Amino acid sequence: MDKIRISLLVIVAICLIFLILSIFEVGAVKIVWENRVADGQVSWALWVELAKVITPLFAGLILLYQGFVGNILSTVRPTVKVIGFGVLSIAIGFAFEVYQRAFLKLDTVAFGAYTAFFVVGAVLVVWALFDFPARLEARLKATQRPWFFTAVGVTTILTIAFMIRLSIKSPDPLSIISQILYAVLTLSIFIGALRCTMVFAEGRIGRPFLFIAIGGLAIFTNVYYTWLPFTPRINAFHPIHTLWVFCFLITALGAFDMTLSDSING
């Protein structure tokens, strides 16, 4: 069994442990956010929040290491730096959220100090997901295009429907703007990640970028479920957060795997 398969098993094991601990709400405390008293007590734990900070921080640092000093393909080095800064920005943004929850006892709001980090991070990730296939001259096959455009079309229509529903029900303009912004960025990640998944589904050289694309699809599912208006407020122990951990662990694996991809190409 090679290192990549072992690493995949380790990632699955970590995610299963995180999921089980979340289901049983290990270490949970009841807390009332000072800015959301009407919501009552919610279950929360610092270890869950820290896990969601450490994983993107870990992935971002590995990507940046590979981008600056790693033995990887020179054609993708600039893009690896971009996505590394993007993931790191997301980690910093979430760290601000954790600080706010842990020390200020405040839940997230429509716009906060962390919003800029999330937006910048998401934009950089989207740019990288679209740039990887271009740099490696990877294109959708004729048989893949109908599936790709169908998936994109259906997801876009559903997203627009959710946004219309939100704009009708929500009286808060800032909430509407933030939800639309998150929806547009999340949808862009989905399109870029789905395209990468299809074009890099075969071949050894594309495997690292396939891992990163799978991570993109995981974070799309997580954010889509968490932020869009049809979902009620969820606590820190909701199983959907396992996808957040999985996303950045498999992205880190993709970054690590880039060295192996380059080594077989001289």
PyRosetta script that sets phi, psi and omega in degrees:
from pyrosetta import init, pose_from_sequence

init()
pose = pose_from_sequence("MDKIRISLLVIVAICLIFLILSIFEVGAVKIVWENRVADGQVSWALWVELAKVITPLFAGLILLYQGFVGNILSTVRPTVKVIGFGVLSIAIGFAFEVYQRAFLKLDTVAFGAYTAFFVVGAVLVVWALFDFPARLEARLKATQRPWFFTAVGVTTILTIAFMIRLSIKSPDPLSIISQILYAVLTLSIFIGALRCTMVFAEGRIGRPFLFIAIGGLAIFTNVYYTWLPFTPRINAFHPIHTLWVFCFLITALGAFDMTLSDSING")
pose.set_psi(1, 125.9)
pose.set_omega(1, -176.4)
pose.set_phi(2, -80.9)
pose.set_psi(2, 174.1)
pose.set_omega(2, -174.8)
pose.set_phi(3, -63.2)
pose.set_psi(3, -35.8)
pose.set_omega(3, -177.7)
pose.set_phi(4, -66.5)
pose.set_psi(4, -43.4)
pose.set_omega(4, 179.0)
pose.set_phi(5, -65.0)
pose.set_psi(5, -39.1)
pose.set_omega(5, 176.8)
pose.set_phi(6, -63.2)
pose.set_psi(6, -43.1)
pose.set_omega(6, 179.6)
pose.set_phi(7, -62.8)
pose.set_psi(7, -39.0)
pose.set_omega(7, 177.8)
pose.set_phi(8, -63.4)
pose.set_psi(8, -40.9)
pose.set_omega(8, 177.8)
pose.set_phi(9, -64.0)
pose.set_psi(9, -39.6)
pose.set_omega(9, 178.1)
pose.set_phi(10, -63.7)
pose.set_psi(10, -42.3)
pose.set_omega(10, 178.7)
pose.set_phi(11, -61.9)
pose.set_psi(11, -45.3)
pose.set_omega(11, 178.3)
pose.set_phi(12, -60.7)
pose.set_psi(12, -42.2)
pose.set_omega(12, 180.0)
pose.set_phi(13, -63.1)
pose.set_psi(13, -44.1)
pose.set_omega(13, 179.4)
pose.set_phi(14, -61.9)
pose.set_psi(14, -43.1)
pose.set_omega(14, -179.2)
pose.set_phi(15, -66.6)
pose.set_psi(15, -37.9)
pose.set_omega(15, 177.5)
pose.set_phi(16, -65.1)
pose.set_psi(16, -41.2)
pose.set_omega(16, 177.7)
pose.set_phi(17, -63.1)
pose.set_psi(17, -45.1)
pose.set_omega(17, 178.5)
pose.set_phi(18, -60.5)
pose.set_psi(18, -42.6)
pose.set_omega(18, -179.6)
pose.set_phi(19, -64.0)
pose.set_psi(19, -45.6)
pose.set_omega(19, -179.3)
pose.set_phi(20, -64.2)
pose.set_psi(20, -44.7)
pose.set_omega(20, 178.2)
pose.set_phi(21, -62.3)
pose.set_psi(21, -35.0)
pose.set_omega(21, 179.3)
pose.set_phi(22, -71.1)
pose.set_psi(22, -42.2)
pose.set_omega(22, -179.7)
pose.set_phi(23, -60.4)
pose.set_psi(23, -40.6)
pose.set_omega(23, -179.2)
pose.set_phi(24, -90.2)
pose.set_psi(24, 3.1)
pose.set_omega(24, 176.4)
pose.set_phi(25, 49.9)
pose.set_psi(25, 51.1)
pose.set_omega(25, 179.5)
pose.set_phi(26, -66.4)
pose.set_psi(26, 130.0)
pose.set_omega(26, 178.7)
pose.set_phi(27, 77.0)
pose.set_psi(27, 15.1)
pose.set_omega(27, -176.0)
pose.set_phi(28, -70.2)
pose.set_psi(28, 143.9)
pose.set_omega(28, 171.2)
pose.set_phi(29, -127.9)
pose.set_psi(29, 150.2)
pose.set_omega(29, 177.7)
pose.set_phi(30, -92.2)
pose.set_psi(30, 131.3)
pose.set_omega(30, -175.7)
pose.set_phi(31, -140.6)
pose.set_psi(31, 149.2)
pose.set_omega(31, 175.1)
pose.set_phi(32, -116.4)
pose.set_psi(32, 117.0)
pose.set_omega(32, 179.7)
pose.set_phi(33, -68.8)
pose.set_psi(33, 132.1)
pose.set_omega(33, -175.9)
pose.set_phi(34, -63.9)
pose.set_psi(34, -25.8)
pose.set_omega(34, 179.4)
pose.set_phi(35, -96.5)
pose.set_psi(35, 4.8)
pose.set_omega(35, 178.9)
pose.set_phi(36, -142.2)
pose.set_psi(36, 53.0)
pose.set_omega(36, -176.5)
pose.set_phi(37, -60.2)
pose.set_psi(37, -33.8)
pose.set_omega(37, -176.3)
pose.set_phi(38, -64.2)
pose.set_psi(38, -22.4)
pose.set_omega(38, -179.1)
pose.set_phi(39, -77.4)
pose.set_psi(39, -12.3)
pose.set_omega(39, -179.1)
pose.set_phi(40, 73.1)
pose.set_psi(40, -163.4)
pose.set_omega(40, -178.4)
pose.set_phi(41, -75.3)
pose.set_psi(41, 143.1)
pose.set_omega(41, 175.4)
pose.set_phi(42, -131.0)
pose.set_psi(42, 155.7)
pose.set_omega(42, 177.5)
pose.set_phi(43, -82.6)
pose.set_psi(43, 137.0)
pose.set_omega(43, -176.6)
pose.set_phi(44, -153.0)
pose.set_psi(44, 150.9)
pose.set_omega(44, 175.8)
pose.set_phi(45, -150.8)
pose.set_psi(45, 137.8)
pose.set_omega(45, -177.5)
pose.set_phi(46, -65.7)
pose.set_psi(46, -33.7)
pose.set_omega(46, -176.4)
pose.set_phi(47, -64.2)
pose.set_psi(47, -34.1)
pose.set_omega(47, 177.7)
pose.set_phi(48, -65.0)
pose.set_psi(48, -45.5)
pose.set_omega(48, -179.8)
pose.set_phi(49, -63.7)
pose.set_psi(49, -41.5)
pose.set_omega(49, -180.0)
pose.set_phi(50, -64.9)
pose.set_psi(50, -37.3)
pose.set_omega(50, 177.4)
pose.set_phi(51, -61.9)
pose.set_psi(51, -35.1)
pose.set_omega(51, -179.0)
pose.set_phi(52, -80.4)
pose.set_psi(52, -11.0)
pose.set_omega(52, 172.3)
pose.set_phi(53, -92.8)
pose.set_psi(53, -43.9)
pose.set_omega(53, -174.6)
pose.set_phi(54, -64.4)
pose.set_psi(54, -40.4)
pose.set_omega(54, -175.5)
pose.set_phi(55, -65.1)
pose.set_psi(55, -47.8)
pose.set_omega(55, 176.1)
pose.set_phi(56, -68.1)
pose.set_psi(56, -31.6)
pose.set_omega(56, 176.8)
pose.set_phi(57, -63.5)
pose.set_psi(57, -44.1)
pose.set_omega(57, 178.0)
pose.set_phi(58, -60.7)
pose.set_psi(58, -48.3)
pose.set_omega(58, -179.2)
pose.set_phi(59, -64.4)
pose.set_psi(59, -42.4)
pose.set_omega(59, -179.3)
pose.set_phi(60, -62.8)
pose.set_psi(60, -41.9)
pose.set_omega(60, -179.4)
pose.set_phi(61, -67.4)
pose.set_psi(61, -39.0)
pose.set_omega(61, 178.5)
pose.set_phi(62, -66.0)
pose.set_psi(62, -42.4)
pose.set_omega(62, 178.0)
pose.set_phi(63, -61.5)
pose.set_psi(63, -42.7)
pose.set_omega(63, 179.7)
pose.set_phi(64, -67.2)
pose.set_psi(64, -39.0)
pose.set_omega(64, 176.5)
pose.set_phi(65, -59.2)
pose.set_psi(65, -47.0)
pose.set_omega(65, 179.6)
pose.set_phi(66, -64.7)
pose.set_psi(66, -38.4)
pose.set_omega(66, -178.4)
pose.set_phi(67, -66.9)
pose.set_psi(67, -34.0)
pose.set_omega(67, -175.7)
pose.set_phi(68, -95.8)
pose.set_psi(68, -41.9)
pose.set_omega(68, -174.4)
pose.set_phi(69, -128.6)
pose.set_psi(69, -2.9)
pose.set_omega(69, -177.1)
pose.set_phi(70, -71.5)
pose.set_psi(70, 156.1)
pose.set_omega(70, 177.6)
pose.set_phi(71, -88.5)
pose.set_psi(71, 78.5)
pose.set_omega(71, -176.2)
pose.set_phi(72, -125.1)
pose.set_psi(72, 172.8)
pose.set_omega(72, 178.8)
pose.set_phi(73, -59.9)
pose.set_psi(73, 130.0)
pose.set_omega(73, -178.1)
pose.set_phi(74, -64.6)
pose.set_psi(74, -27.4)
pose.set_omega(74, -178.1)
pose.set_phi(75, -66.8)
pose.set_psi(75, -29.0)
pose.set_omega(75, -177.2)
pose.set_phi(76, -102.9)
pose.set_psi(76, -3.8)
pose.set_omega(76, -175.7)
pose.set_phi(77, -55.9)
pose.set_psi(77, -46.9)
pose.set_omega(77, 179.6)
pose.set_phi(78, -60.7)
pose.set_psi(78, -38.6)
pose.set_omega(78, -178.8)
pose.set_phi(79, -71.0)
pose.set_psi(79, -34.8)
pose.set_omega(79, 176.7)
pose.set_phi(80, -63.8)
pose.set_psi(80, -38.4)
pose.set_omega(80, 175.6)
pose.set_phi(81, -62.5)
pose.set_psi(81, -42.9)
pose.set_omega(81, -178.8)
pose.set_phi(82, -61.5)
pose.set_psi(82, -50.3)
pose.set_omega(82, -178.4)
pose.set_phi(83, -68.0)
pose.set_psi(83, -29.6)
pose.set_omega(83, 175.9)
pose.set_phi(84, -63.5)
pose.set_psi(84, -46.2)
pose.set_omega(84, 176.5)
pose.set_phi(85, -64.8)
pose.set_psi(85, -35.6)
pose.set_omega(85, 178.7)
pose.set_phi(86, -64.0)
pose.set_psi(86, -47.9)
pose.set_omega(86, 179.4)
pose.set_phi(87, -64.9)
pose.set_psi(87, -39.5)
pose.set_omega(87, 178.1)
pose.set_phi(88, -63.3)
pose.set_psi(88, -38.8)
pose.set_omega(88, 178.1)
pose.set_phi(89, -63.4)
pose.set_psi(89, -39.9)
pose.set_omega(89, 176.8)
pose.set_phi(90, -63.1)
pose.set_psi(90, -41.0)
pose.set_omega(90, 178.7)
pose.set_phi(91, -62.2)
pose.set_psi(91, -42.7)
pose.set_omega(91, 179.3)
pose.set_phi(92, -64.5)
pose.set_psi(92, -42.0)
pose.set_omega(92, 178.3)
pose.set_phi(93, -60.3)
pose.set_psi(93, -44.1)
pose.set_omega(93, -179.9)
pose.set_phi(94, -69.7)
pose.set_psi(94, -32.2)
pose.set_omega(94, 176.5)
pose.set_phi(95, -61.6)
pose.set_psi(95, -38.2)
pose.set_omega(95, 175.0)
pose.set_phi(96, -61.6)
pose.set_psi(96, -40.7)
pose.set_omega(96, 177.2)
pose.set_phi(97, -60.7)
pose.set_psi(97, -44.9)
pose.set_omega(97, -179.2)
pose.set_phi(98, -62.8)
pose.set_psi(98, -42.9)
pose.set_omega(98, 177.5)
pose.set_phi(99, -58.5)
pose.set_psi(99, -42.6)
pose.set_omega(99, -179.1)
pose.set_phi(100, -64.1)
pose.set_psi(100, -41.9)
pose.set_omega(100, -179.0)
pose.set_phi(101, -73.3)
pose.set_psi(101, -43.7)
pose.set_omega(101, -172.4)
pose.set_phi(102, -75.5)
pose.set_psi(102, -37.4)
pose.set_omega(102, -172.3)
pose.set_phi(103, -110.6)
pose.set_psi(103, -27.3)
pose.set_omega(103, 180.0)
pose.set_phi(104, -102.3)
pose.set_psi(104, -9.4)
pose.set_omega(104, -179.4)
pose.set_phi(105, 57.3)
pose.set_psi(105, 39.5)
pose.set_omega(105, 179.5)
pose.set_phi(106, -119.0)
pose.set_psi(106, 135.7)
pose.set_omega(106, 176.3)
pose.set_phi(107, -83.2)
pose.set_psi(107, 170.9)
pose.set_omega(107, -178.4)
pose.set_phi(108, -66.6)
pose.set_psi(108, 150.4)
pose.set_omega(108, 177.7)
pose.set_phi(109, -124.3)
pose.set_psi(109, 176.0)
pose.set_omega(109, -175.9)
pose.set_phi(110, -56.9)
pose.set_psi(110, -48.2)
pose.set_omega(110, 177.9)
pose.set_phi(111, -129.6)
pose.set_psi(111, 134.0)
pose.set_omega(111, 177.9)
pose.set_phi(112, -146.0)
pose.set_psi(112, -175.0)
pose.set_omega(112, 179.5)
pose.set_phi(113, -61.8)
pose.set_psi(113, -26.0)
pose.set_omega(113, -176.2)
pose.set_phi(114, -83.6)
pose.set_psi(114, -17.0)
pose.set_omega(114, -174.3)
pose.set_phi(115, -58.5)
pose.set_psi(115, -43.5)
pose.set_omega(115, -179.0)
pose.set_phi(116, -60.6)
pose.set_psi(116, -39.3)
pose.set_omega(116, 179.4)
pose.set_phi(117, -65.4)
pose.set_psi(117, -41.4)
pose.set_omega(117, 178.4)
pose.set_phi(118, -63.8)
pose.set_psi(118, -44.3)
pose.set_omega(118, -177.4)
pose.set_phi(119, -65.7)
pose.set_psi(119, -48.8)
pose.set_omega(119, 179.1)
pose.set_phi(120, -61.0)
pose.set_psi(120, -44.9)
pose.set_omega(120, 179.4)
pose.set_phi(121, -60.2)
pose.set_psi(121, -45.2)
pose.set_omega(121, -179.2)
pose.set_phi(122, -64.6)
pose.set_psi(122, -40.6)
pose.set_omega(122, 179.3)
pose.set_phi(123, -62.3)
pose.set_psi(123, -43.3)
pose.set_omega(123, 179.5)
pose.set_phi(124, -65.8)
pose.set_psi(124, -39.8)
pose.set_omega(124, 178.1)
pose.set_phi(125, -64.1)
pose.set_psi(125, -44.4)
pose.set_omega(125, 178.5)
pose.set_phi(126, -59.7)
pose.set_psi(126, -46.6)
pose.set_omega(126, 180.0)
pose.set_phi(127, -57.6)
pose.set_psi(127, -43.1)
pose.set_omega(127, -178.5)
pose.set_phi(128, -67.0)
pose.set_psi(128, -41.0)
pose.set_omega(128, -179.0)
pose.set_phi(129, -62.4)
pose.set_psi(129, -33.9)
pose.set_omega(129, 177.7)
pose.set_phi(130, -81.3)
pose.set_psi(130, -24.3)
pose.set_omega(130, -175.4)
pose.set_phi(131, -84.9)
pose.set_psi(131, -30.3)
pose.set_omega(131, -179.1)
pose.set_phi(132, -56.0)
pose.set_psi(132, -50.9)
pose.set_omega(132, 179.2)
pose.set_phi(133, -62.3)
pose.set_psi(133, -35.6)
pose.set_omega(133, -179.6)
pose.set_phi(134, -64.8)
pose.set_psi(134, -43.7)
pose.set_omega(134, -178.1)
pose.set_phi(135, -68.6)
pose.set_psi(135, -31.8)
pose.set_omega(135, -179.8)
pose.set_phi(136, -97.3)
pose.set_psi(136, 7.0)
pose.set_omega(136, 178.2)
pose.set_phi(137, 53.0)
pose.set_psi(137, 43.7)
pose.set_omega(137, 178.7)
pose.set_phi(138, -100.4)
pose.set_psi(138, 131.0)
pose.set_omega(138, -176.9)
pose.set_phi(139, -129.8)
pose.set_psi(139, 154.8)
pose.set_omega(139, 175.4)
pose.set_phi(140, -65.3)
pose.set_psi(140, 139.0)
pose.set_omega(140, 174.2)
pose.set_phi(141, -75.6)
pose.set_psi(141, 159.8)
pose.set_omega(141, -179.6)
pose.set_phi(142, -58.9)
pose.set_psi(142, -35.1)
pose.set_omega(142, -179.1)
pose.set_phi(143, -75.1)
pose.set_psi(143, -19.8)
pose.set_omega(143, -179.0)
pose.set_phi(144, -86.8)
pose.set_psi(144, -25.8)
pose.set_omega(144, -172.7)
pose.set_phi(145, -60.7)
pose.set_psi(145, -44.3)
pose.set_omega(145, 178.8)
pose.set_phi(146, -59.3)
pose.set_psi(146, -40.5)
pose.set_omega(146, 179.2)
pose.set_phi(147, -66.2)
pose.set_psi(147, -41.3)
pose.set_omega(147, -179.4)
pose.set_phi(148, -63.3)
pose.set_psi(148, -51.4)
pose.set_omega(148, -176.5)
pose.set_phi(149, -69.3)
pose.set_psi(149, -30.8)
pose.set_omega(149, 175.5)
pose.set_phi(150, -65.8)
pose.set_psi(150, -46.8)
pose.set_omega(150, 179.7)
pose.set_phi(151, -62.2)
pose.set_psi(151, -43.4)
pose.set_omega(151, 179.4)
pose.set_phi(152, -65.1)
pose.set_psi(152, -43.1)
pose.set_omega(152, -179.4)
pose.set_phi(153, -63.0)
pose.set_psi(153, -46.9)
pose.set_omega(153, -179.7)
pose.set_phi(154, -63.4)
pose.set_psi(154, -44.8)
pose.set_omega(154, -179.5)
pose.set_phi(155, -64.7)
pose.set_psi(155, -39.0)
pose.set_omega(155, 178.5)
pose.set_phi(156, -64.9)
pose.set_psi(156, -43.6)
pose.set_omega(156, 179.1)
pose.set_phi(157, -62.7)
pose.set_psi(157, -44.1)
pose.set_omega(157, 178.5)
pose.set_phi(158, -62.6)
pose.set_psi(158, -41.2)
pose.set_omega(158, -179.9)
pose.set_phi(159, -63.6)
pose.set_psi(159, -43.6)
pose.set_omega(159, 178.3)
pose.set_phi(160, -61.8)
pose.set_psi(160, -41.0)
pose.set_omega(160, 179.0)
pose.set_phi(161, -62.3)
pose.set_psi(161, -42.5)
pose.set_omega(161, 178.6)
pose.set_phi(162, -63.8)
pose.set_psi(162, -40.3)
pose.set_omega(162, -179.4)
pose.set_phi(163, -67.2)
pose.set_psi(163, -37.9)
pose.set_omega(163, 176.4)
pose.set_phi(164, -64.3)
pose.set_psi(164, -42.9)
pose.set_omega(164, 178.4)
pose.set_phi(165, -61.2)
pose.set_psi(165, -41.4)
pose.set_omega(165, 179.7)
pose.set_phi(166, -64.9)
pose.set_psi(166, -44.5)
pose.set_omega(166, -177.7)
pose.set_phi(167, -63.7)
pose.set_psi(167, -28.5)
pose.set_omega(167, 178.7)
pose.set_phi(168, -76.0)
pose.set_psi(168, -40.1)
pose.set_omega(168, -172.7)
pose.set_phi(169, -88.2)
pose.set_psi(169, -31.0)
pose.set_omega(169, -173.0)
pose.set_phi(170, -89.1)
pose.set_psi(170, 130.2)
pose.set_omega(170, 177.3)
pose.set_phi(171, -87.9)
pose.set_psi(171, -5.7)
pose.set_omega(171, -173.2)
pose.set_phi(172, -98.0)
pose.set_psi(172, 109.8)
pose.set_omega(172, -179.4)
pose.set_phi(173, -59.5)
pose.set_psi(173, -38.7)
pose.set_omega(173, -179.8)
pose.set_phi(174, -63.6)
pose.set_psi(174, -38.9)
pose.set_omega(174, 178.3)
pose.set_phi(175, -64.1)
pose.set_psi(175, -42.2)
pose.set_omega(175, 179.3)
pose.set_phi(176, -62.9)
pose.set_psi(176, -45.2)
pose.set_omega(176, -179.1)
pose.set_phi(177, -62.6)
pose.set_psi(177, -44.6)
pose.set_omega(177, -178.6)
pose.set_phi(178, -65.6)
pose.set_psi(178, -40.4)
pose.set_omega(178, 179.4)
pose.set_phi(179, -65.1)
pose.set_psi(179, -41.7)
pose.set_omega(179, 178.5)
pose.set_phi(180, -64.0)
pose.set_psi(180, -41.9)
pose.set_omega(180, 179.2)
pose.set_phi(181, -62.1)
pose.set_psi(181, -47.3)
pose.set_omega(181, 178.0)
pose.set_phi(182, -62.2)
pose.set_psi(182, -40.0)
pose.set_omega(182, -178.4)
pose.set_phi(183, -64.4)
pose.set_psi(183, -44.3)
pose.set_omega(183, -179.5)
pose.set_phi(184, -63.2)
pose.set_psi(184, -45.8)
pose.set_omega(184, -179.4)
pose.set_phi(185, -66.5)
pose.set_psi(185, -41.4)
pose.set_omega(185, -180.0)
pose.set_phi(186, -65.7)
pose.set_psi(186, -40.7)
pose.set_omega(186, 178.1)
pose.set_phi(187, -64.0)
pose.set_psi(187, -38.0)
pose.set_omega(187, 178.0)
pose.set_phi(188, -64.9)
pose.set_psi(188, -40.3)
pose.set_omega(188, 176.1)
pose.set_phi(189, -61.6)
pose.set_psi(189, -41.9)
pose.set_omega(189, 179.1)
pose.set_phi(190, -60.0)
pose.set_psi(190, -47.0)
pose.set_omega(190, -178.2)
pose.set_phi(191, -62.9)
pose.set_psi(191, -47.2)
pose.set_omega(191, 179.7)
pose.set_phi(192, -64.7)
pose.set_psi(192, -41.9)
pose.set_omega(192, -178.9)
pose.set_phi(193, -68.7)
pose.set_psi(193, -40.4)
pose.set_omega(193, 179.1)
pose.set_phi(194, -63.7)
pose.set_psi(194, -42.3)
pose.set_omega(194, 178.6)
pose.set_phi(195, -62.7)
pose.set_psi(195, -45.3)
pose.set_omega(195, 178.2)
pose.set_phi(196, -61.7)
pose.set_psi(196, -41.4)
pose.set_omega(196, 180.0)
pose.set_phi(197, -59.5)
pose.set_psi(197, -41.4)
pose.set_omega(197, -178.8)
pose.set_phi(198, -72.2)
pose.set_psi(198, -45.9)
pose.set_omega(198, -174.9)
pose.set_phi(199, -75.1)
pose.set_psi(199, -24.3)
pose.set_omega(199, -179.5)
pose.set_phi(200, -105.9)
pose.set_psi(200, 16.5)
pose.set_omega(200, -177.4)
pose.set_phi(201, -65.7)
pose.set_psi(201, -24.6)
pose.set_omega(201, -179.3)
pose.set_phi(202, -124.0)
pose.set_psi(202, 148.8)
pose.set_omega(202, 174.9)
pose.set_phi(203, 101.9)
pose.set_psi(203, 141.9)
pose.set_omega(203, -177.7)
pose.set_phi(204, -71.3)
pose.set_psi(204, -38.1)
pose.set_omega(204, -176.3)
pose.set_phi(205, -63.5)
pose.set_psi(205, -36.5)
pose.set_omega(205, -177.1)
pose.set_phi(206, -84.1)
pose.set_psi(206, -3.3)
pose.set_omega(206, -174.7)
pose.set_phi(207, -59.5)
pose.set_psi(207, -43.6)
pose.set_omega(207, 178.7)
pose.set_phi(208, -58.4)
pose.set_psi(208, -37.7)
pose.set_omega(208, -178.1)
pose.set_phi(209, -77.8)
pose.set_psi(209, -24.5)
pose.set_omega(209, 171.7)
pose.set_phi(210, -65.9)
pose.set_psi(210, -43.3)
pose.set_omega(210, 177.3)
pose.set_phi(211, -60.1)
pose.set_psi(211, -45.2)
pose.set_omega(211, -180.0)
pose.set_phi(212, -63.7)
pose.set_psi(212, -39.5)
pose.set_omega(212, 179.1)
pose.set_phi(213, -65.8)
pose.set_psi(213, -39.6)
pose.set_omega(213, 176.7)
pose.set_phi(214, -62.3)
pose.set_psi(214, -39.0)
pose.set_omega(214, 174.8)
pose.set_phi(215, -60.8)
pose.set_psi(215, -39.5)
pose.set_omega(215, 177.5)
pose.set_phi(216, -62.7)
pose.set_psi(216, -41.0)
pose.set_omega(216, 177.6)
pose.set_phi(217, -65.9)
pose.set_psi(217, -35.5)
pose.set_omega(217, 178.8)
pose.set_phi(218, -67.0)
pose.set_psi(218, -43.8)
pose.set_omega(218, -179.4)
pose.set_phi(219, -70.2)
pose.set_psi(219, -31.5)
pose.set_omega(219, 174.7)
pose.set_phi(220, -60.3)
pose.set_psi(220, -47.3)
pose.set_omega(220, -179.9)
pose.set_phi(221, -62.6)
pose.set_psi(221, -42.6)
pose.set_omega(221, 179.9)
pose.set_phi(222, -61.5)
pose.set_psi(222, -51.2)
pose.set_omega(222, -176.9)
pose.set_phi(223, -70.3)
pose.set_psi(223, -37.8)
pose.set_omega(223, 179.8)
pose.set_phi(224, -59.5)
pose.set_psi(224, -43.1)
pose.set_omega(224, -179.4)
pose.set_phi(225, -73.5)
pose.set_psi(225, -39.1)
pose.set_omega(225, -173.4)
pose.set_phi(226, -75.1)
pose.set_psi(226, -38.8)
pose.set_omega(226, -168.9)
pose.set_phi(227, -100.4)
pose.set_psi(227, -29.8)
pose.set_omega(227, -174.5)
pose.set_phi(228, -70.2)
pose.set_psi(228, 154.0)
pose.set_omega(228, -164.9)
pose.set_phi(229, -68.2)
pose.set_psi(229, -16.5)
pose.set_omega(229, -178.0)
pose.set_phi(230, -77.6)
pose.set_psi(230, -7.0)
pose.set_omega(230, -177.4)
pose.set_phi(231, -98.6)
pose.set_psi(231, 129.4)
pose.set_omega(231, 175.1)
pose.set_phi(232, -70.7)
pose.set_psi(232, 166.3)
pose.set_omega(232, 178.9)
pose.set_phi(233, -61.0)
pose.set_psi(233, 135.2)
pose.set_omega(233, -178.2)
pose.set_phi(234, -121.2)
pose.set_psi(234, 153.1)
pose.set_omega(234, -178.0)
pose.set_phi(235, -90.8)
pose.set_psi(235, -179.6)
pose.set_omega(235, -173.9)
pose.set_phi(236, -65.9)
pose.set_psi(236, -18.0)
pose.set_omega(236, -174.2)
pose.set_phi(237, -97.5)
pose.set_psi(237, 7.4)
pose.set_omega(237, -179.5)
pose.set_phi(238, -62.5)
pose.set_psi(238, 135.6)
pose.set_omega(238, -177.8)
pose.set_phi(239, -57.2)
pose.set_psi(239, -23.2)
pose.set_omega(239, -178.0)
pose.set_phi(240, -60.8)
pose.set_psi(240, -24.5)
pose.set_omega(240, -178.8)
pose.set_phi(241, -68.5)
pose.set_psi(241, -16.0)
pose.set_omega(241, 175.9)
pose.set_phi(242, -60.5)
pose.set_psi(242, -32.9)
pose.set_omega(242, 179.0)
pose.set_phi(243, -65.3)
pose.set_psi(243, -32.6)
pose.set_omega(243, 176.8)
pose.set_phi(244, -62.0)
pose.set_psi(244, -48.0)
pose.set_omega(244, 179.4)
pose.set_phi(245, -62.7)
pose.set_psi(245, -45.8)
pose.set_omega(245, -179.7)
pose.set_phi(246, -60.6)
pose.set_psi(246, -42.3)
pose.set_omega(246, -178.2)
pose.set_phi(247, -53.6)
pose.set_psi(247, -51.9)
pose.set_omega(247, -172.6)
pose.set_phi(248, -80.4)
pose.set_psi(248, -25.2)
pose.set_omega(248, 174.3)
pose.set_phi(249, -68.6)
pose.set_psi(249, -44.1)
pose.set_omega(249, -179.1)
pose.set_phi(250, -74.1)
pose.set_psi(250, -26.8)
pose.set_omega(250, 173.3)
pose.set_phi(251, -66.5)
pose.set_psi(251, -41.3)
pose.set_omega(251, 176.2)
pose.set_phi(252, -62.1)
pose.set_psi(252, -38.8)
pose.set_omega(252, 177.5)
pose.set_phi(253, -63.4)
pose.set_psi(253, -40.3)
pose.set_omega(253, 176.8)
pose.set_phi(254, -61.1)
pose.set_psi(254, -40.8)
pose.set_omega(254, 177.8)
pose.set_phi(255, -63.0)
pose.set_psi(255, -44.1)
pose.set_omega(255, 178.2)
pose.set_phi(256, -61.9)
pose.set_psi(256, -39.9)
pose.set_omega(256, -176.0)
pose.set_phi(257, -70.0)
pose.set_psi(257, -15.8)
pose.set_omega(257, 179.0)
pose.set_phi(258, -62.2)
pose.set_psi(258, -34.6)
pose.set_omega(258, 178.0)
pose.set_phi(259, -62.3)
pose.set_psi(259, -42.1)
pose.set_omega(259, 179.3)
pose.set_phi(260, -66.8)
pose.set_psi(260, -37.2)
pose.set_omega(260, 179.6)
pose.set_phi(261, -62.8)
pose.set_psi(261, -41.7)
pose.set_omega(261, -178.3)
pose.set_phi(262, -70.9)
pose.set_psi(262, -31.8)
pose.set_omega(262, -174.2)
pose.set_phi(263, -65.9)
pose.set_psi(263, -27.9)
pose.set_omega(263, -179.3)
pose.set_phi(264, -86.2)
pose.set_psi(264, -3.1)
pose.set_omega(264, 179.3)
pose.set_phi(265, -109.9)
pose.set_psi(265, 14.8)
pose.set_omega(265, 177.6)
pose.set_phi(266, 88.9)
pose.dump_pdb("model.pdb")
